[in-house]
Amino acid sequence: MAQVVTHEESGAHRQLRLRLALGAAYRFGTGASESWSASATLLAIRHRSDVPFYAFDRRQVSLALTRSF
């Protein structure tokens, strides 16, 4: 879990960004020749600005299933 807060002032306007990322992975299989893993990640970003055009919220979910051989 990581949280990054960025505060930026660029003359004309101010911005604030909050970022949160959560992830988990699980490895399963019965030996090195058939090693499978599954992972999931959630990313949430909240960006605020004095200029409404630059303000946004984003949520992203990713799921992955991988096999190493």
Number of C-alpha atoms within 10 A of each C-alpha: 9 9 12 10 12 11 11 12 10 7 6 7 10 13 16 15 17 15 15 15 16 13 14 11 12 10 12 11 11 8 8 9 10 12 14 17 15 14 14 14 14 15 16 15 17 15 16 18 17 12 11 8 8 10 14 12 11 10 11 10 12 10 12 10 12 11 13 9 8
